[in-house]
C-alpha cells in the first residue's frame, strides 16, 4: 500500500492531509504577500535597533568574550540574534491577531468546521506562521550582512532548525493568547503586557551577566523567560554551536504552548466552547 493511500481514523489519506496543509500555508502566504506593510514593519523594528540604538550603545556597552563568541564583538553583532527572535515574536503575535480577526469576521468558522482534526488544523496554521517568520528573519539577515554583520557562512544554514523551533514556540504562544482575546481592541493590551516584557526581560539587548550585576531580581526574571532561551538557541546555532539547555527549554515550551492552544480551541473543553455556551 502506497503512503498516499494510508488512511487515519478519520478516513483521510496522507495526500489529503497534505492538500489541507498546503491550503492553510498558501492562505497564510497570500495574506502575507497582500499585506506589504506587515513585511516592512517586521523589518523596521529590528533595523531601528541595528542602525540607531546600536550605533549609540557601541561606545557605552562593551560585550566581553562570552560563548559562543571567541573574541570581543561589537554591540550590533551581539544584538542580532535578539533582533532575529524579536521578528519571530512580533510575527507570532500578528498571527494571533489574524486569528482574532478571523473569529470576529466569521472566517475561522470555515476552518474549524473542517472534517480534519482540530489539532491538525491548528498545527498547520502554526507551521504556516513559522514559515512566514523564517522568511522575514532571512530578509533581515541580508540587510545585516550588508551592514557588515557576517556570522560563519554555514551559520546561515545551521540556524534554520533553531528558527523553526523558536518560531513554533512563539507562534504557539500567540495562538494560545488568541483563544483568550475576545476583541481586536484588546490586542494592544497584549502587546504591552506580553511582547515588551518578554523582549526587554531577556538577553536580547544585553548579556545576562550585566543584568545580574545590577539587579538579581531582574536576572531571575530573565532566566525564567522562555524568550531568553529562544534567543540563545538562535545565537549559538548562528555560530555553529548547540546550547542544549536552550534547546530543551524551547522544545518543551513549544509542546506546552501548542497543547494549551489545542485544548483552548477544543469545542468540547476549551475557552471557545465555554464562551459560546455562555453566549447561548
Residue pairs with C-beta under 8 A, 6 or more apart in sequence:
3 14
4 13
4 14
4 15
5 13
5 14
6 13
6 14
7 13
8 17
10 115
10 116
10 117
12 20
12 115
12 116
17 116
17 120
20 114
20 116
20 120
20 121
20 124
21 124
21 127
24 111
24 121
24 124
24 125
24 127
24 128
25 124
25 127
25 128
25 131
27 128
28 125
28 128
28 129
28 131
28 132
29 128
29 131
29 132
31 98
32 38
32 39
32 132
38 94
39 136
39 139
42 87
42 90
42 91
42 136
43 87
43 136
43 139
43 140
43 143
45 83
45 86
45 87
45 90
46 83
46 84
46 86
46 87
46 140
47 140
47 143
49 79
49 83
49 86
49 205
50 76
50 79
50 80
50 83
50 143
50 144
50 147
50 149
51 147
54 74
54 75
54 76
54 79
55 76
57 75
58 74
58 75
58 76
61 75
61 206
61 210
62 72
62 75
63 69
63 72
63 73
63 74
63 75
63 77
63 78
63 207
64 72
64 207
64 209
65 71
65 72
66 207
66 209
67 236
67 241
68 235
68 236
68 238
68 239
68 241
69 77
69 78
69 239
76 147
76 149
77 149
78 207
79 204
79 205
80 144
80 149
80 151
80 238
81 204
81 231
81 232
81 234
81 235
81 238
82 202
82 203
82 204
82 205
82 231
82 235
83 140
83 204
84 137
84 140
84 141
84 163
84 234
85 166
85 170
85 204
85 227
85 230
85 231
85 234
86 199
86 204
87 133
87 136
87 137
87 140
88 133
88 136
88 137
88 163
88 166
88 167
88 170
88 171
88 230
89 170
89 195
89 198
89 199
89 227
90 195
91 129
91 132
91 133
91 136
91 167
91 170
91 171
92 129
92 133
92 167
92 170
92 171
92 172
92 173
92 174
92 175
93 174
93 177
93 187
93 190
93 191
93 194
93 195
94 174
95 125
95 129
95 132
95 171
95 174
95 175
95 178
96 174
96 175
96 177
96 178
96 181
96 187
96 190
97 178
97 184
97 187
99 108
99 125
99 175
99 178
100 178
100 181
100 182
100 183
100 184
100 187
101 107
101 184
102 108
102 111
103 178
104 183
104 184
111 121
111 125
112 118
112 121
112 265
112 267
114 121
118 262
118 265
118 266
118 267
119 262
122 175
122 258
122 261
122 262
122 265
123 258
125 175
126 168
126 171
126 172
126 175
126 258
126 261
127 168
129 167
129 171
129 174
130 164
130 167
130 168
130 171
133 163
133 167
133 170
133 171
134 160
134 163
134 164
134 167
137 163
138 156
141 156
151 238
151 239
152 238
152 239
152 240
154 240
155 237
155 238
155 239
155 240
156 238
158 237
158 238
158 240
159 234
159 237
159 238
161 237
162 233
162 234
162 236
162 237
162 238
163 234
165 233
165 247
165 250
165 251
165 254
166 230
166 233
166 234
166 250
168 254
168 258
169 226
169 230
169 250
169 253
169 254
169 257
170 227
170 230
172 254
172 257
172 258
172 260
172 261
173 253
173 257
175 257
175 258
175 261
176 257
176 260
176 261
176 264
177 190
177 194
179 261
179 264
179 265
179 270
179 271
179 272
180 264
180 271
181 187
181 190
182 275
198 225
198 227
199 227
201 218
201 221
201 222
201 225
201 228
202 222
202 225
202 227
202 228
202 231
203 222
203 228
203 231
203 232
204 227
204 231
208 219
208 222
208 223
208 228
211 218
211 219
211 222
212 219
222 228
226 249
226 250
226 253
229 243
229 245
229 246
229 249
229 250
229 253
230 246
230 250
232 243
232 245
232 246
233 243
233 246
233 247
233 250
235 243
236 242
236 243
236 246
263 269
263 270
264 270
264 271
264 272
265 272
266 272
266 273
267 273
